[in-house]
Amino acid sequence: MRNVRKLLGVLPICCGMLAFSTSAAASGSAAGSQARLAVRIAPCDSAWNGATPYVSGNKVSYRGINYTAAYWTQGNYPASSSGSADSAQPWVAGPACRVAKVAAAASDHDANFSPATLQFLKTNTGLDGEQWDNIMKLVNKPEQDSLDWTKFYGYCEPLGDRRGYTIGIFGATTGGPNDTGPDGPALFKEYDAASGASSPSIAGGLTRAGVHGSMQGSILNITDSKTVFCGKIGGLQNNAAWREAMWHTFYNVYIKYSLQQARQRGFSSALTIGSFVDTALNQGADGDSGSLEGVLAKSGSSTNEKTFMTSFYAQRTKVVDTNEYNQPPNGKNRVKQWSSLLGMGETDLKDADAAVAKVTNWTLK
């Protein structure tokens, strides 16, 4: 028995050594498989761009798959316009590919926001920098005919329709006879707060911006000339406090209400939230039948997000080119951007650079 116990006493050491050897062998085998896999999966070609024309033989990649153009093509989505070489489709699907520097691509989106703004948006909306960057591209295309929305923090222009000036990335207005509820005053107050004022005020924000004006009821009457006022606003383009104030005002006036409308229906996708924000910004958050509130009321009560949003886009299309919301056909193209992304399944607006480029590839009239 003593010999048996000695033998049993050796077994754990033996078996432990055996287990270690087996594990090491398995680890080595796995490492070898990974190395061979890395050789088999080629790097991805340049990312497909919906605005770029391609000729036969051009190579692109989309979502981890390489594609080769069969003939001249532009704007044809590779994932849904591809097949074998004899399929007559514009793209020939190739093998899976390895995307390099994915993290760097995400950080490129984040670079369009300050760390404080990124945290503010994440905390208050649940969406990250990549999602908000894509939302802003979709918002800015029909407003400024550009996807580079960050160039417009210092944007300033008199509207010429008795609504005062329009300012910044979401077109805050100073107000006038045709706009008695402007958001410009709130922007200047937020600017004073973001600049460190203990008791922020509209007057304080105007002073910090170096412009002159006063409140007449709810309207901010600017007394500077257009050249002086817009010159001062343009000078705030890269001002960190101005940018922070812009996002806080945008959130309070448009994003917060849009987010509430999405969440109370049980919807949380970036595409739905962005669609509501774009509608509120373009047509008003609430009030008449053409506002976000009005369009939502006509869109049914489906709890299926895709079904509801399909109806929402149809209802918005009926009014978006009327009541001076947009010059036709810009309004319909504006809505089509969002509805097309829904059809593509790009509801989270993640890894969606190519899709966003495709749906914004239209001419502003």
BAGUMAR-226729 format. One record per residue (C-alpha): residue number from 1; x, y, z. Coordinates in steps of 0.02 Angstrom, whole numbers, always signed. Example, Ala and Ser with C-alpha at 12.3 -4.5 7.8 and 13.67 -1.06 7.14 Angstrom:
<r num="1" X="+615" Y="-225" Z="+390"/>
<r num="2" X="+684" Y="-53" Z="+357"/>
This chain:
<r num="1" X="+0" Y="+0" Z="+0"/>
<r num="2" X="+144" Y="+113" Z="+41"/>
<r num="3" X="+212" Y="+87" Z="-134"/>
<r num="4" X="+42" Y="+124" Z="-208"/>
<r num="5" X="+31" Y="+287" Z="-110"/>
<r num="6" X="+204" Y="+333" Z="-171"/>
<r num="7" X="+149" Y="+298" Z="-348"/>
<r num="8" X="-9" Y="+400" Z="-325"/>
<r num="9" X="+96" Y="+537" Z="-250"/>
<r num="10" X="+197" Y="+544" Z="-409"/>
<r num="11" X="+45" Y="+547" Z="-522"/>
<r num="12" X="-4" Y="+729" Z="-493"/>
<r num="13" X="+172" Y="+783" Z="-539"/>
<r num="14" X="+173" Y="+668" Z="-687"/>
<r num="15" X="+1" Y="+718" Z="-744"/>
<r num="16" X="+35" Y="+900" Z="-712"/>
<r num="17" X="+188" Y="+888" Z="-821"/>
<r num="18" X="+88" Y="+795" Z="-950"/>
<r num="19" X="-50" Y="+924" Z="-944"/>
<r num="20" X="+78" Y="+1062" Z="-962"/>
<r num="21" X="+158" Y="+977" Z="-1110"/>
<r num="22" X="-11" Y="+949" Z="-1191"/>
<r num="23" X="-60" Y="+1129" Z="-1160"/>
<r num="24" X="+104" Y="+1191" Z="-1230"/>
<r num="25" X="+81" Y="+1083" Z="-1383"/>
<r num="26" X="-96" Y="+1146" Z="-1405"/>
<r num="27" X="-35" Y="+1324" Z="-1382"/>
<r num="28" X="+100" Y="+1298" Z="-1511"/>
<r num="29" X="-26" Y="+1222" Z="-1630"/>
<r num="30" X="-145" Y="+1368" Z="-1606"/>
<r num="31" X="-5" Y="+1492" Z="-1633"/>
<r num="32" X="+42" Y="+1400" Z="-1791"/>
<r num="33" X="-139" Y="+1406" Z="-1851"/>
<r num="34" X="-148" Y="+1592" Z="-1817"/>
<r num="35" X="+12" Y="+1621" Z="-1913"/>
<r num="36" X="-52" Y="+1521" Z="-2061"/>
<r num="37" X="-219" Y="+1611" Z="-2050"/>
<r num="38" X="-132" Y="+1779" Z="-2055"/>
<r num="39" X="-45" Y="+1726" Z="-2214"/>
<r num="40" X="-207" Y="+1666" Z="-2294"/>
<r num="41" X="-308" Y="+1824" Z="-2255"/>
<r num="42" X="-240" Y="+1964" Z="-2364"/>
<r num="43" X="-247" Y="+2147" Z="-2313"/>
<r num="44" X="-401" Y="+2243" Z="-2367"/>
<r num="45" X="-390" Y="+2351" Z="-2523"/>
<r num="46" X="-437" Y="+2535" Z="-2514"/>
<r num="47" X="-610" Y="+2563" Z="-2441"/>
<r num="48" X="-753" Y="+2583" Z="-2565"/>
<r num="49" X="-816" Y="+2761" Z="-2586"/>
<r num="50" X="-988" Y="+2792" Z="-2659"/>
<r num="51" X="-932" Y="+2956" Z="-2737"/>
<r num="52" X="-785" Y="+2879" Z="-2831"/>
<r num="53" X="-802" Y="+2809" Z="-3009"/>
<r num="54" X="-717" Y="+2640" Z="-3036"/>
<r num="55" X="-665" Y="+2553" Z="-3196"/>
<r num="56" X="-642" Y="+2369" Z="-3236"/>
<r num="57" X="-505" Y="+2294" Z="-3129"/>
<r num="58" X="-510" Y="+2423" Z="-2990"/>
<r num="59" X="-504" Y="+2344" Z="-2818"/>
<r num="60" X="-594" Y="+2401" Z="-2661"/>
<r num="61" X="-645" Y="+2329" Z="-2494"/>
<r num="62" X="-803" Y="+2341" Z="-2393"/>
<r num="63" X="-835" Y="+2269" Z="-2220"/>
<r num="64" X="-694" Y="+2143" Z="-2226"/>
<r num="65" X="-717" Y="+2082" Z="-2406"/>
<r num="66" X="-616" Y="+2131" Z="-2560"/>
<r num="67" X="-709" Y="+2168" Z="-2722"/>
<r num="68" X="-651" Y="+2194" Z="-2902"/>
<r num="69" X="-746" Y="+2307" Z="-3023"/>
<r num="70" X="-813" Y="+2210" Z="-3173"/>
<r num="71" X="-844" Y="+2369" Z="-3273"/>
<r num="72" X="-865" Y="+2557" Z="-3247"/>
<r num="73" X="-970" Y="+2589" Z="-3093"/>
<r num="74" X="-1008" Y="+2727" Z="-2970"/>
<r num="75" X="-1120" Y="+2725" Z="-2818"/>
<r num="76" X="-1160" Y="+2540" Z="-2830"/>
<r num="77" X="-1153" Y="+2465" Z="-2656"/>
<r num="78" X="-1031" Y="+2315" Z="-2665"/>
<r num="79" X="-1122" Y="+2209" Z="-2536"/>
<r num="80" X="-1284" Y="+2210" Z="-2636"/>
<r num="81" X="-1214" Y="+2233" Z="-2812"/>
<r num="82" X="-1089" Y="+2091" Z="-2824"/>
<r num="83" X="-1080" Y="+1913" Z="-2887"/>
<r num="84" X="-970" Y="+1796" Z="-2986"/>
<r num="85" X="-872" Y="+1855" Z="-3137"/>
<r num="86" X="-1013" Y="+1805" Z="-3255"/>
<r num="87" X="-1155" Y="+1877" Z="-3150"/>
<r num="88" X="-1166" Y="+2044" Z="-3243"/>
<r num="89" X="-1153" Y="+2132" Z="-3075"/>
<r num="90" X="-1034" Y="+2282" Z="-3066"/>
<r num="91" X="-932" Y="+2203" Z="-2927"/>
<r num="92" X="-851" Y="+2032" Z="-2915"/>
<r num="93" X="-840" Y="+1975" Z="-2734"/>
<r num="94" X="-670" Y="+1914" Z="-2679"/>
<r num="95" X="-602" Y="+1836" Z="-2520"/>
<r num="96" X="-615" Y="+1900" Z="-2343"/>
<r num="97" X="-482" Y="+2026" Z="-2299"/>
<r num="98" X="-396" Y="+2092" Z="-2145"/>
<r num="99" X="-434" Y="+2273" Z="-2101"/>
<r num="100" X="-284" Y="+2364" Z="-2030"/>
<r num="101" X="-289" Y="+2499" Z="-1898"/>
<r num="102" X="-473" Y="+2486" Z="-1855"/>
<r num="103" X="-445" Y="+2580" Z="-1693"/>
<r num="104" X="-362" Y="+2722" Z="-1788"/>
<r num="105" X="-516" Y="+2739" Z="-1899"/>
<r num="106" X="-629" Y="+2757" Z="-1748"/>
<r num="107" X="-513" Y="+2885" Z="-1671"/>
<r num="108" X="-524" Y="+2988" Z="-1831"/>
<r num="109" X="-709" Y="+3014" Z="-1796"/>
<r num="110" X="-674" Y="+3056" Z="-1615"/>
<r num="111" X="-547" Y="+3187" Z="-1670"/>
<r num="112" X="-693" Y="+3296" Z="-1727"/>
<r num="113" X="-745" Y="+3322" Z="-1546"/>
<r num="114" X="-659" Y="+3381" Z="-1389"/>
<r num="115" X="-642" Y="+3250" Z="-1251"/>
<r num="116" X="-769" Y="+3349" Z="-1147"/>
<r num="117" X="-896" Y="+3350" Z="-1289"/>
<r num="118" X="-871" Y="+3164" Z="-1322"/>
<r num="119" X="-906" Y="+3126" Z="-1139"/>
<r num="120" X="-1056" Y="+3244" Z="-1137"/>
<r num="121" X="-1133" Y="+3160" Z="-1289"/>
<r num="122" X="-1098" Y="+2984" Z="-1228"/>
<r num="123" X="-1172" Y="+3021" Z="-1057"/>
<r num="124" X="-1327" Y="+3110" Z="-1120"/>
<r num="125" X="-1366" Y="+3016" Z="-1281"/>
<r num="126" X="-1280" Y="+2847" Z="-1268"/>
<r num="127" X="-1198" Y="+2874" Z="-1438"/>
<r num="128" X="-1012" Y="+2889" Z="-1470"/>
<r num="129" X="-905" Y="+3003" Z="-1577"/>
<r num="130" X="-914" Y="+2894" Z="-1731"/>
<r num="131" X="-1104" Y="+2891" Z="-1727"/>
<r num="132" X="-1121" Y="+3078" Z="-1698"/>
<r num="133" X="-993" Y="+3116" Z="-1833"/>
<r num="134" X="-1098" Y="+3017" Z="-1957"/>
<r num="135" X="-1258" Y="+3100" Z="-1899"/>
<r num="136" X="-1180" Y="+3271" Z="-1924"/>
<r num="137" X="-1122" Y="+3225" Z="-2100"/>
<r num="138" X="-1300" Y="+3179" Z="-2144"/>
<r num="139" X="-1368" Y="+3339" Z="-2066"/>
<r num="140" X="-1239" Y="+3451" Z="-2147"/>
<r num="141" X="-1253" Y="+3387" Z="-2325"/>
<r num="142" X="-1424" Y="+3467" Z="-2361"/>
<r num="143" X="-1379" Y="+3621" Z="-2258"/>
<r num="144" X="-1206" Y="+3664" Z="-2324"/>
<r num="145" X="-1177" Y="+3537" Z="-2464"/>
<r num="146" X="-1027" Y="+3470" Z="-2369"/>
<r num="147" X="-986" Y="+3321" Z="-2259"/>
<r num="148" X="-852" Y="+3420" Z="-2168"/>
<r num="149" X="-971" Y="+3490" Z="-2038"/>
<r num="150" X="-831" Y="+3544" Z="-1920"/>
<r num="151" X="-791" Y="+3691" Z="-2034"/>
<r num="152" X="-954" Y="+3776" Z="-1984"/>
<r num="153" X="-931" Y="+3817" Z="-1799"/>
<r num="154" X="-893" Y="+3994" Z="-1856"/>
<r num="155" X="-1027" Y="+3999" Z="-1991"/>
<r num="156" X="-1130" Y="+4159" Z="-1994"/>
<r num="157" X="-1253" Y="+4228" Z="-2121"/>
<r num="158" X="-1404" Y="+4345" Z="-2120"/>
<r num="159" X="-1557" Y="+4243" Z="-2169"/>
<r num="160" X="-1644" Y="+4381" Z="-2264"/>
<r num="161" X="-1817" Y="+4317" Z="-2214"/>
<r num="162" X="-1839" Y="+4418" Z="-2054"/>
<r num="163" X="-1767" Y="+4282" Z="-1942"/>
<r num="164" X="-1604" Y="+4370" Z="-1905"/>
<r num="165" X="-1435" Y="+4284" Z="-1922"/>
<r num="166" X="-1401" Y="+4098" Z="-1929"/>
<r num="167" X="-1248" Y="+4038" Z="-1836"/>
<r num="168" X="-1141" Y="+3883" Z="-1814"/>
<r num="169" X="-1156" Y="+3697" Z="-1846"/>
<r num="170" X="-1344" Y="+3687" Z="-1816"/>
<r num="171" X="-1395" Y="+3858" Z="-1880"/>
<r num="172" X="-1444" Y="+3945" Z="-1718"/>
<r num="173" X="-1543" Y="+4103" Z="-1756"/>
<r num="174" X="-1545" Y="+4273" Z="-1673"/>
<r num="175" X="-1730" Y="+4293" Z="-1714"/>
<r num="176" X="-1845" Y="+4419" Z="-1794"/>
<r num="177" X="-2028" Y="+4445" Z="-1842"/>
<r num="178" X="-2032" Y="+4273" Z="-1924"/>
<r num="179" X="-1940" Y="+4186" Z="-1782"/>
<r num="180" X="-1996" Y="+4238" Z="-1609"/>
<r num="181" X="-1921" Y="+4087" Z="-1522"/>
<r num="182" X="-1738" Y="+4092" Z="-1576"/>
<r num="183" X="-1602" Y="+3984" Z="-1501"/>
<r num="184" X="-1460" Y="+4109" Z="-1529"/>
<r num="185" X="-1485" Y="+4193" Z="-1359"/>
<r num="186" X="-1464" Y="+4025" Z="-1271"/>
<r num="187" X="-1304" Y="+3994" Z="-1370"/>
<r num="188" X="-1224" Y="+4156" Z="-1309"/>
<r num="189" X="-1274" Y="+4118" Z="-1130"/>
<r num="190" X="-1197" Y="+3944" Z="-1145"/>
<r num="191" X="-1040" Y="+4023" Z="-1216"/>
<r num="192" X="-1027" Y="+4135" Z="-1063"/>
<r num="193" X="-1048" Y="+3982" Z="-952"/>
<r num="194" X="-921" Y="+3877" Z="-1048"/>
<r num="195" X="-799" Y="+4022" Z="-1034"/>
<r num="196" X="-808" Y="+4014" Z="-844"/>
<r num="197" X="-940" Y="+4143" Z="-795"/>
<r num="198" X="-1009" Y="+4113" Z="-620"/>
<r num="199" X="-1175" Y="+4192" Z="-669"/>
<r num="200" X="-1186" Y="+4166" Z="-858"/>
<r num="201" X="-1292" Y="+4285" Z="-960"/>
<r num="202" X="-1330" Y="+4327" Z="-1141"/>
<r num="203" X="-1247" Y="+4496" Z="-1120"/>
<r num="204" X="-1092" Y="+4411" Z="-1050"/>
<r num="205" X="-1082" Y="+4295" Z="-1200"/>
<r num="206" X="-1100" Y="+4440" Z="-1322"/>
<r num="207" X="-960" Y="+4533" Z="-1233"/>
<r num="208" X="-845" Y="+4381" Z="-1239"/>
<r num="209" X="-880" Y="+4363" Z="-1425"/>
<r num="210" X="-842" Y="+4547" Z="-1451"/>
<r num="211" X="-1011" Y="+4585" Z="-1529"/>
<r num="212" X="-1148" Y="+4709" Z="-1486"/>
<r num="213" X="-1333" Y="+4682" Z="-1467"/>
<r num="214" X="-1475" Y="+4672" Z="-1343"/>
<r num="215" X="-1631" Y="+4573" Z="-1309"/>
<r num="216" X="-1795" Y="+4644" Z="-1372"/>
<r num="217" X="-1919" Y="+4525" Z="-1296"/>
<r num="218" X="-1863" Y="+4351" Z="-1352"/>
<r num="219" X="-1767" Y="+4418" Z="-1502"/>
<r num="220" X="-1580" Y="+4456" Z="-1499"/>
<r num="221" X="-1558" Y="+4617" Z="-1596"/>
<r num="222" X="-1380" Y="+4630" Z="-1664"/>
<r num="223" X="-1324" Y="+4811" Z="-1685"/>
<r num="224" X="-1158" Y="+4774" Z="-1770"/>
<r num="225" X="-1146" Y="+4774" Z="-1959"/>
<r num="226" X="-1151" Y="+4607" Z="-2049"/>
<r num="227" X="-965" Y="+4619" Z="-2084"/>
<r num="228" X="-920" Y="+4652" Z="-1903"/>
<r num="229" X="-1041" Y="+4526" Z="-1826"/>
<r num="230" X="-1003" Y="+4382" Z="-1944"/>
<r num="231" X="-818" Y="+4423" Z="-1936"/>
<r num="232" X="-822" Y="+4402" Z="-1747"/>
<r num="233" X="-922" Y="+4240" Z="-1757"/>
<r num="234" X="-800" Y="+4173" Z="-1887"/>
<r num="235" X="-659" Y="+4211" Z="-1767"/>
<r num="236" X="-736" Y="+4088" Z="-1643"/>
<r num="237" X="-718" Y="+3941" Z="-1763"/>
<r num="238" X="-581" Y="+3858" Z="-1660"/>
<r num="239" X="-630" Y="+3926" Z="-1490"/>
<r num="240" X="-650" Y="+3778" Z="-1371"/>
<r num="241" X="-780" Y="+3863" Z="-1260"/>
<r num="242" X="-883" Y="+3914" Z="-1413"/>
<r num="243" X="-882" Y="+3735" Z="-1478"/>
<r num="244" X="-933" Y="+3666" Z="-1309"/>
<r num="245" X="-1073" Y="+3796" Z="-1297"/>
<r num="246" X="-1130" Y="+3749" Z="-1473"/>
<r num="247" X="-1154" Y="+3566" Z="-1424"/>
<r num="248" X="-1239" Y="+3605" Z="-1259"/>
<r num="249" X="-1363" Y="+3720" Z="-1347"/>
<r num="250" X="-1390" Y="+3596" Z="-1488"/>
<r num="251" X="-1428" Y="+3462" Z="-1358"/>
<r num="252" X="-1547" Y="+3569" Z="-1256"/>
<r num="253" X="-1645" Y="+3635" Z="-1406"/>
<r num="254" X="-1653" Y="+3487" Z="-1526"/>
<r num="255" X="-1563" Y="+3329" Z="-1470"/>
<r num="256" X="-1643" Y="+3307" Z="-1300"/>
<r num="257" X="-1821" Y="+3315" Z="-1367"/>
<r num="258" X="-1779" Y="+3200" Z="-1513"/>
<r num="259" X="-1699" Y="+3075" Z="-1396"/>
<r num="260" X="-1852" Y="+3076" Z="-1283"/>
<r num="261" X="-1966" Y="+3043" Z="-1432"/>
<r num="262" X="-1860" Y="+2895" Z="-1486"/>
<r num="263" X="-1845" Y="+2819" Z="-1313"/>
<r num="264" X="-2028" Y="+2833" Z="-1267"/>
<r num="265" X="-2063" Y="+2725" Z="-1420"/>
<r num="266" X="-1931" Y="+2599" Z="-1367"/>
<r num="267" X="-1808" Y="+2649" Z="-1504"/>
<r num="268" X="-1624" Y="+2679" Z="-1474"/>
<r num="269" X="-1530" Y="+2662" Z="-1639"/>
<r num="270" X="-1414" Y="+2802" Z="-1696"/>
<r num="271" X="-1507" Y="+2810" Z="-1862"/>
<r num="272" X="-1676" Y="+2841" Z="-1781"/>
<r num="273" X="-1607" Y="+2970" Z="-1659"/>
<r num="274" X="-1514" Y="+3058" Z="-1799"/>
<r num="275" X="-1670" Y="+3057" Z="-1909"/>
<r num="276" X="-1771" Y="+3139" Z="-1772"/>
<r num="277" X="-1635" Y="+3269" Z="-1739"/>
<r num="278" X="-1625" Y="+3311" Z="-1924"/>
<r num="279" X="-1814" Y="+3332" Z="-1933"/>
<r num="280" X="-1821" Y="+3442" Z="-1777"/>
<r num="281" X="-1678" Y="+3548" Z="-1842"/>
<r num="282" X="-1753" Y="+3568" Z="-2015"/>
<r num="283" X="-1939" Y="+3578" Z="-1976"/>
<r num="284" X="-1950" Y="+3622" Z="-1792"/>
<r num="285" X="-1959" Y="+3508" Z="-1641"/>
<r num="286" X="-2141" Y="+3536" Z="-1599"/>
<r num="287" X="-2289" Y="+3643" Z="-1647"/>
<r num="288" X="-2370" Y="+3625" Z="-1818"/>
<r num="289" X="-2404" Y="+3468" Z="-1919"/>
<r num="290" X="-2240" Y="+3483" Z="-2014"/>
<r num="291" X="-2132" Y="+3481" Z="-1857"/>
<r num="292" X="-2052" Y="+3325" Z="-1784"/>
<r num="293" X="-2198" Y="+3312" Z="-1664"/>
<r num="294" X="-2323" Y="+3325" Z="-1807"/>
<r num="295" X="-2236" Y="+3198" Z="-1919"/>
<r num="296" X="-2222" Y="+3075" Z="-1775"/>
<r num="297" X="-2409" Y="+3091" Z="-1742"/>
<r num="298" X="-2444" Y="+3036" Z="-1921"/>
<r num="299" X="-2321" Y="+2891" Z="-1924"/>
<r num="300" X="-2424" Y="+2760" Z="-1834"/>
<r num="301" X="-2392" Y="+2665" Z="-1673"/>
<r num="302" X="-2290" Y="+2514" Z="-1725"/>
<r num="303" X="-2167" Y="+2455" Z="-1594"/>
<r num="304" X="-2057" Y="+2380" Z="-1730"/>
<r num="305" X="-1924" Y="+2512" Z="-1762"/>
<r num="306" X="-1900" Y="+2474" Z="-1947"/>
<r num="307" X="-2087" Y="+2474" Z="-1981"/>
<r num="308" X="-2113" Y="+2637" Z="-1887"/>
<r num="309" X="-1966" Y="+2725" Z="-1968"/>
<r num="310" X="-2021" Y="+2670" Z="-2142"/>
<r num="311" X="-2187" Y="+2756" Z="-2108"/>
<r num="312" X="-2099" Y="+2906" Z="-2030"/>
<r num="313" X="-1992" Y="+2934" Z="-2185"/>
<r num="314" X="-2145" Y="+2920" Z="-2297"/>
<r num="315" X="-2239" Y="+3050" Z="-2194"/>
<r num="316" X="-2090" Y="+3168" Z="-2186"/>
<r num="317" X="-2065" Y="+3157" Z="-2374"/>
<r num="318" X="-2241" Y="+3227" Z="-2398"/>
<r num="319" X="-2201" Y="+3391" Z="-2311"/>
<r num="320" X="-2014" Y="+3414" Z="-2319"/>
<r num="321" X="-2012" Y="+3508" Z="-2485"/>
<r num="322" X="-2156" Y="+3622" Z="-2432"/>
<r num="323" X="-2177" Y="+3769" Z="-2314"/>
<r num="324" X="-2004" Y="+3832" Z="-2362"/>
<r num="325" X="-1918" Y="+3692" Z="-2265"/>
<r num="326" X="-1810" Y="+3649" Z="-2415"/>
<r num="327" X="-1795" Y="+3697" Z="-2598"/>
<r num="328" X="-1861" Y="+3550" Z="-2701"/>
<r num="329" X="-1797" Y="+3418" Z="-2724"/>
<r num="330" X="-1672" Y="+3444" Z="-2583"/>
<r num="331" X="-1798" Y="+3395" Z="-2450"/>
<r num="332" X="-1840" Y="+3227" Z="-2527"/>
<r num="333" X="-1655" Y="+3191" Z="-2552"/>
<r num="334" X="-1627" Y="+3241" Z="-2371"/>
<r num="335" X="-1751" Y="+3110" Z="-2310"/>
<r num="336" X="-1689" Y="+2981" Z="-2435"/>
<r num="337" X="-1517" Y="+2986" Z="-2354"/>
<r num="338" X="-1590" Y="+2916" Z="-2193"/>
<r num="339" X="-1715" Y="+2796" Z="-2272"/>
<r num="340" X="-1580" Y="+2723" Z="-2385"/>
<r num="341" X="-1470" Y="+2687" Z="-2235"/>
<r num="342" X="-1618" Y="+2599" Z="-2153"/>
<r num="343" X="-1635" Y="+2491" Z="-2308"/>
<r num="344" X="-1449" Y="+2450" Z="-2302"/>
<r num="345" X="-1464" Y="+2397" Z="-2120"/>
<r num="346" X="-1344" Y="+2534" Z="-2063"/>
<r num="347" X="-1447" Y="+2576" Z="-1909"/>
<r num="348" X="-1303" Y="+2591" Z="-1786"/>
<r num="349" X="-1200" Y="+2707" Z="-1899"/>
<r num="350" X="-1043" Y="+2610" Z="-1853"/>
<r num="351" X="-915" Y="+2564" Z="-1987"/>
<r num="352" X="-1031" Y="+2658" Z="-2103"/>
<r num="353" X="-912" Y="+2777" Z="-2192"/>
<r num="354" X="-942" Y="+2701" Z="-2364"/>
<r num="355" X="-1131" Y="+2694" Z="-2339"/>
<r num="356" X="-1139" Y="+2875" Z="-2282"/>
<r num="357" X="-1034" Y="+2927" Z="-2432"/>
<r num="358" X="-1153" Y="+2834" Z="-2547"/>
<r num="359" X="-1316" Y="+2909" Z="-2481"/>
<r num="360" X="-1247" Y="+3086" Z="-2477"/>
<r num="361" X="-1188" Y="+3076" Z="-2657"/>
<r num="362" X="-1322" Y="+3191" Z="-2729"/>
<r num="363" X="-1323" Y="+3368" Z="-2797"/>
<r num="364" X="-1392" Y="+3507" Z="-2688"/>
<r num="365" X="-1503" Y="+3623" Z="-2790"/>
